[in-house]
Every structure is written in structure tokens, then in C-alpha cells.
């Protein structure tokens, strides 16, 4: 059975108890996670673009956007 999700306040309490020498490692790990999330979002956007471009590249769509 997995543990219940930790909330932000609990995580901050845990980090406050970590020895100083591990803080850089924690920072690196958080940066890695943030980068991974950004990459996953970009991958999703690119996948969406390729599936939606058939609608974007039609004559009706071009005409609708031409005067904006």
C-alpha cells in the first residue's frame, strides 16, 4: 500500500530537517522534476499540433483569420 500524498507544508517540514549538505541535491532534483514536466507539456503540445494541423491548414480556417 502506498503512503498518502504529502502536501506542501509537510514537504517543507521534511526539507527543514535535512542536513545542509543535502540541500543542493534536493534543489537539483526539484529542478529535474520541473524540467521533466515542461518537456512533457511541450511533447503534448507538439503531438496536438500535428493532429490539429489538418484543421488549421484548411481554406475555411485561413479565410476566418485573414482579416484579424
N, C-alpha and C positions, 0 to 999 in steps of 0.2 A: 504494500500500500504506500502511495506517495504522500509526502508531507503537504499540508495545506500551503497555498501560495503565501509568500511573505509580502507584506505591504512595505511601502517606502520608509515609514517610521521604524519598523523592525530592522530593515536593512541598514539604515543609518546607525542604529544602536549597535548592530553587529560590526560595522566598519569602525565605529568609535573604539571598539575593543581590540582591533587588530594592531599588532606591533607596527610602529612607524616604518620599519624597513620593508614591509609588505605593501605599503600604500601605492608605490609606483607600479607594482604588479597589478594591483586592483584597478588602478587607473588605465593601464594598458588593456586589461580585459574588458572594461566598460567601453573603451574606445573601439575595440574589436567588435563588440556586440552592436554598437551603434553603426559602425561601418557595414556590418552584415545586413542590418535592417535596411539601410539606404540602398545597398546593392540589390536586395530582394525587391524593394519597391521599384527600382529602375528596371529590373528584369521584367516585372509585371507590366510596367508602362510600355516597354518595348514590345512585349508579346501582345498587348492590347492594340498597340499601333498597327502591327502587321495584320491583325484580324479585322480592324476597323477601317483600314485604308481603302478597302473596296467601296465603302460608303462615302468616304471623304473625297475620293477621286472621281466622282460621277459628275456629269454635266449639270444636274439639278443643284448639287451642292455648290459648285463653282458659281453658278448664277446667283444663288442665295447670298453668297459672301462678297460678290463683286463690288457692290456699292457701299460697303461698310468702311 
